[in-house]
Amino acid sequence: MFKLKMIGLIWCIFLTQATTSQAEESKPTLVYDAELSAYDYDFTVNYFAVKSQQQSLKMAFIYLKGDADKPVVTLLHGKNFNADYWSETALFLQGMGYGVVIPDQIGFGKSSKPVNYQYSFAAMAQQTHSLLSFLEIEKSIVIGHSMGGMLASRFALMYPQVTQQLVLLNPIGLENYLQYVEYKDTDFFYKGELAKTEEGIKNYQRKNYYDGKWNDQYAALTDFMIGQLNGPDKDLMAWVNAKTYDMIFTQPVVAEFKDLSVPVSLIIGSRDRTGPGRNWMRGNVDYELGRYDRLGKKVAKIIPNASLFELPGLGHLPHIEDFEQFKKVLLKAFKSGQ
């Protein structure tokens, strides 16, 4: 009887493995071009014409209109993301009556990917400001996540009269990275981008964003990158992605935090340890990058009248990892900026 049970168990394991293998083999290969033409967003995508550096470009954006008496919220994406990962936040805000603008910055998402181009936070801030002017939006609450936090900070510094409130959600740029790490030429990042694999992308996000956890929602956020790896514009995307790394290291905003003149809220998942350049620290530097459990408190003391909202146990993407907790804190942040 024991032998029969063991044979049955082994046969079940074999069938499970075979079924899993077949499912993996039958899963369609994701293939996307540079502008994600075949990748659907949750909302209608519009395009805004941009003239920059002797080039005619297009800036993709989503615009959800709100109530006339409610502010408009502008959501700025991080480096490894696009406008679409703001969908749940956008629906929540629109449900509260807020208007919502979500641009794909030039070089990201469905927007143009110019190769011979100087990418900068200042240029992106100017283009975002032009988009808001085009939409006849005079003031906006600006929320920036990750790299979008550096952009949002630059926007608030350049256009304080337009920035009703600045909300920084686990922003990078709370440290001046070149104080601690070696400078790397764009070719270095290009080589790294070309070497990326589907499993590598997933493993990086699983480890660094979600504390080893993984689910279908997290996996779906990697689809566009994986599709571009398999797509016809892999080399182009590798070069563009490499060029947008450079501005993270060479265009810091932390030294200007003291000059922010608008209400600022920091929402920090304190488990976050994101530290660009950690793998090429200077030899004589004894400093730990990305300690968000410390950085939030440190930066809140630098920014005039800043409010800090810490989320213990959450990492780099609080609005993805635990939206219910995030939305409550977001409303508190809005209230603190009034």
N, C-alpha and C positions, 0 to 999 in steps of 0.2 A: 504493500500500500504506500509506504514512504517513497519507494522508488517511482511509483506511478505519479505521485504528487510532484516529485522533483522534476520528472520528465514534463509534466503539464506546466510547471512553473517556467522551466527553460523554454518551452514552446511559446508561452505567452510573452516572455521577454523578447524572443526572436521576432514574433509577430509585431510587437510594439515598435521595436527598432526598425523593422522593415517598413512599417506604416509611416514612421517619422521620416525615414530616409526618402520614401516615395513622395511625401508631402513637401520635403525640402526640394526635391528634384523638380516637382511640378510647379513650384512657386515661380511666377514669371519674373524674369530679370528686369529690374528697373533701369530705364534708359531715359535720361533727360538732357536737353541741350542747355546752353549757357543761360538762357533766359526762361527756363522752366516752362516752355510753351505747352507741354502736355501735363503739367503738374497743376492740379486744381486747388485753389484756395477755397476757404469756406465762404468768402464774400466776393462780390463783384469787384474786379480789379480795373482801375482806370489808369490813364497815363498822362503825365505832365511833361511837356517839352522843356528840355534843359539845354542851354547853350553854354558850353564850358570848355576852355582850353582848345579853342578852334574846332570843337566837335559838336555835332547835333546828337543829343542823347535823349533818352526817355526814362522818366522816373515813375515806376509803378506805385500806386497807392490805393488804399481803401478809405472810403469816407462814409461813415454812418452818421446821419443827422440826428440831433437830439432835440430836447425842448428848448424853446427860445430863451428861457430864463436860467438855463443851466450852462456851465462852462463846457468848452470843447477840450478833450484830452488827446494829446499827441503821444503815441506810443512808439518808442525807438528801439529797434531790435539789436540783439547782440551779434557777434561776428559769425558764430556757427549756426545762425538762425535766419529767419526771414519774417515778413509781416504775419504769416499764417499762424505762428505759434502764439500770437496774442488773441486768438479767436475767443476763447472762454472769457478772458478779461474784457474784450470788446463787447461781447454780448451782455455781460454783467453791467458794464458801465452804461450801455445804451438802455438797458432795462431800468436803470436808475434815472434816466433822462439826459445823460451826458451825450454830447456829440463826440465822435471818435475819429481821429485821423491816424492811419497807420501806413507810413511810407516804407517802401523798399529803397534803401539808399543806393546811389549809383555804385555798381560793383557787387550788388547783392540781390538775391531773390529774382524777381522778374524784371528788374531794371537793367539798363545797358551795362555791359562789361567792357569798357574801353581798356585796351592793353597799354597803349602809349599815353599814360595819364598819371598825373600827380595826385594821389589820393590824400585827402586831409580832412580832419574834423572841421576845420574852418569852412572848407568848401561844402561839406555836407550840411553844416549848420546853415549856410547861406542858401543852399538849395531847398532845405526844409522850410526856411523862412519864406522863400519865394512861393513855395507850394501853398503855405497858409495864406499868403497875400492873394494868390490866385483864387482860393476858396473863400476869400473875404472874411477870414478869421483874424480878428485884431489881437486877441489874447488867448492863451491856451495854457492849461496845466500840462507840463511836459514830463513824461515818465521815461526813463532810460534804464535798460537792463544790460548788464555785462559791458561789452564795448559801447553799447548804446548809452551807458551812463557817462562815458567820456564825452560822447557827442552831445548829450543833453546838457552837460556842464558847460561845454564850449558854446552851445546855443544860448544858455542863460547868461553867460558872460558877454556875448556879442549882442543879444537882443533882450535885455532885461525888461524893456517896456512891453514886450510881447509875452514874456514868461510870467504867467499868473502865479505859478508855483512850480518848483522843481522837485521831482521825486526820483531818487536814485535807488534802484532795486539791485542789490548785489552787484554794484558797478565794479568793473576793473578800473585801474588808474588811481586807486587810493594810495598807491606808492609810485614813486618815480623809478621805474624798473632799471634804467641805465645807471642808477647809483649803485646797483648791486650785481648786475649781470653784464656779460660781455656783449658788445655790439655785434650783430650778425647782419651780413649783407642780404639783400633780397634773394640772391641765388641760393642761400642756405635754406630759406623757407620754401623756395620753389622745389628744391630737391626733396624736402620733406613732404610736400603736397603730392608730388608725383609718386611717392612711395606709399601713400595711403591705400588701405584696403577696406573692404566692407567690415570685416571683423575688427580691424584696428579702430575704425570710427566708433563702432558699438562698444568695444571694450573701454575706450577712452571715456566715453560718456557714462557708461555704467560705473566705472571706478570714480571718476572725478565729479560727476553731477549728482549721482543717486545713491552713493554709499554702498555700491555693490548690488543694488536692487535693479530689477528690469521688468518691464511690462510692455504691452502692445502700444500704449500711448507714448512711452519713451522711445520705443523702436521707430514709431511712425515719424518722429522728428528727425530721424537720420535718413529718411527715404530720399529726400531731394539731393543730399550730398552723395549718397550711394549711386543714385541714378546718374548724376553728373560724372562720377568716376567711370561709369559704363558708357557714357554718352560720347558724341562726336567732338565735344569741345573740352575734353579732359585737360589737355595741355593749356588751353586758354584759361580755364578756371584755376588751374594750379598756379599760373603766373599772377592772375588777378588776386587770388587769395594770399599769395606771397606778398604782393605789394601792399595789401591792406594790413598785414602784420606789422609792417615797418612803422606805421603811424602810431601804433600802440606804444612802441618803445621811444620814438623820437618826438612825439607831440604830447607830452604830459600836461595834465590839467591840475594836478594836486597842489602845485605851488601857487595857483590862483584861486584856490577855494576861499581864501580869506577875503577875496574881492567880490564874492557873490552877494548880490544885493536884493535877491528875491527870497521868499520863504522856501526853505529846503527841508525835505524829509528824507531820511535814510532808512530804508527797509532792508534789513540784513539777516539772511539765513546764516546763523553764526557757525554752522558746521562747514561752511565753504572754506576751501583752501586753495582757490584758484590763484596761481602765481606765475604769470608769463615769464619765461626765461629761467625758470627754476633749474632746468637741466644744464644751463651753462653759466652758473654763478661765477663771479670773479674769485680767483684763488685766495685772496686775502680778505674776503668778506665773510663775517660771521653774523648772518641775519637770516631769519626765516620768512620767506615771502608768503603772502596769502593768508595770514592769520586773521580772518574776518571777525573772530571773537574779540580781537583786540583792535582791529582797524576801525570798526564802526565807532567805538568809543573815542578813539584818537581823532578821527576826522570830524566827529560831531563837535569837538572842542575848537576846531580850527574854523569851521564855517559859522559865520555870524547867525545866532539865533536858530541853529539847526535843531530838528527833532529827530531822535533816534528810536527806531522800533526794531528790536531784535527778535528773531524767531529761532529759539533754541531747537536743535534737532533737524533743522532744514538746511539745505545746501545752496548751490548756485542758482537754482531755479525754483524759488518758493511758489511762484504762480502756476507751475506745472506739478510740482511734487505734492503740494497740499493747498489746493485752491481755496477751500473753505476757510482755512486759517489765514491765507493771504488776503482774501477780500475783506475780512474784518479789520485787519491792520491797515489796508489801503484806505478804507473809509476814515479810520482814525487819523491817518496821515493827512487826508484832505481837510479834515476838521482843524488839525493843528496849523494848517497854512492859511486859514481864513483870517 
